[in-house]
Amino acid sequence: MSTVRTLGLLLGTTLAVAACSQKSPGQSQPAPAAPPAQVPAPAAAPAAAPAAAAPAGITRQKAPEGTTVSFVGVANGDTVTSPFKVGFAVTGAKIAPAGTLDAGTGHFHLIIDSDLPPQDGPLPASDKVKHYGKGQTEDTITLPPGPHTLQIELADGAHVPFDPPVVSDKITVTVK
């Protein structure tokens, strides 16, 4: 592996792990300065294949056949009291901390009150995209009263969505 690629992989992994090492929801945290313009792709695993739409230097892993994600403990149309617990489930892949670049592994991102972010690069952490890069499968989240949409997306160890994207149905919950 070339020195430039090794350094790029190290930088990309460091940024991915740092983005997923944010404080628990409910604790104040600064907003990220700006998402990285481009994170070098990890060395391709045997089952990985590039997606057609990814920019140069970004490799999207093929989604493991039959992989799905879903919510646990909360369903479309539920009325909840904030803070509330939300769980995440996956079939067809393994959950691993961010930075784990093994084929068929990933970690969860929760998209709140937003459409899916662009799928051609690492998902940026924000108040709309929560990262669970330590391999978490549940969280307690705090949202203001009113209706909110939630959606789960599975991303690889570099925060890049799989190809095709592995996402749950978007659900709506009402916080009372």
N, C-alpha and C positions, 0 to 999 in steps of 0.2 A: 504494500500500500504506500503511495507516495506521501511525503511529508506534508504537502499541502492538504491532501485529502484527510490524513490523520488529524491534522490541526483543525480542519473544518468539522470533522466528526466530533472531536472533543468539544469544540465551541458549541455546536448544535445540541449535543447532549447536555452540556452545562446549562444552556438557555432553557431547554425543555424541562430539566429537573427543577431549575429555579422557578419557572412559571408554575409548576405544580406543587411547589413547596409553600404556597401561600397559607396564611393563617386560616383557622377554621371560620366558616361563615358566622356572622354575628360579631366578629371582632373587626375593629376598623383596620383597614389596610390601604396603603397608597395605591392609586391606579398605576398600572404599568406605563412607563414613559411612552413607549411605542412598540408595537410588535416588530420583531426582526423582519427586515425586508425579505430575507431568504436564509433558510437554515440548510446547510449542506446535507445531502441525503446520507443515511447510513449505508454501509456496504450491503449490497443486496443479499438477502437470505435466499436459499434455494427456491422457496415458494413465492418469492416476491417478484413482481413484474411492474414496470412503469406504466402509469396511466397516460393516455394520449394528451390530456389537457394540462399536465403539470408543467410548470416553468422549468427551464434549464436548471439542473442541480437538485431538483426535488424529485424523489421517487416515491410514488404511492404504492404501498403493498396491495396485492390482490386480497380481497376479503376472503377469509376461509369459507369454503362452500357451506351454505346453510346457516351462517352466523346471524343471530338476531339479538336485539337488546330490548328490554322492557322495564317498566316500573314495578316496584314491589311496595305495597303498603299505601299506595295512593293511586286513584283511578280517575279517568276522565269524568268530569261532572261533580267530583267530590267538593264538599265544603269543609274547610279546615280552619283550625285556629293557629295563628302564627305565634311562635315557631312550630314547625311540624316536621316530622321525619319522612324522608323519601329514600327508598331503596332502589338499587339498580341490579338487574340480572342480565346474564349473557348466556347464550347457548352457541356452541360451535367454535369458541375461542377461549383463551385463558386470559385472566386478568393478571397484570404484572405492573410494577412501578414504572413510571416514565423513565426513559433511558434504557429499558430492556428492549433490545432490538431483535429478539427471537421471532421467527415467523409464527403467525397465528396468535400473537399476544398483543394486548392493548390495554388501555385504561379509559375510564369514562370521562365525558364532559357533559355538563348539564347546561342546556340552552334555555334561558329564562326570558320570556316576553320578547322573543326575537325569531326571525327566520334563521335558517342555517347560515353560518358564516361561509365565505368562499371555501371551496373544497380543494383548492389547488396548492395549498401550503399549510404550514403549522397553524393550528387554531389559536388565536390570540386570547389570553386570559383577560377578562373584563367583568363588569357587573352583570353582563348578559351571558357570558360563557365562563362557567365555573369548572376548574380543572380538579380532577381527583387522581393526581399523579403518584400518590403513594399506594395506589391499588385499592382505594376505598370503594366499598359497595353500598354505602349508605351515608346519609348526612342529615342534619337537622338544619333547615333553612328558615330564614325570617324574611317575610314579604309583607308589604303594606296591605291593608284591607282592599278588597276588590278582586276582579277576575285576573288570572295570570295564566300564561301558557308555559308549558314545560316540555322539553324534548331531550332525549339522551342521544349522544353520539359516541361511538367507539373510535378511538384514534390509536395509532401505533406509538411506539416508544419515543418518537420524535414529534408527537402531537399532530401528525399528518393523518387526515381521514383516510380510511381504506377505500379501495376502488373495487366495486361500487361502495358508496358510503353505507355504513352500518348504523342506522338510526331507528329510533322508536317512532311510533305514531306520536304526533303532537297532542298533548292533553291539556285541558283547561281545568283549573281548580279555582275556587272562590275562597278567598281569605276573609273571614268575618272579623 
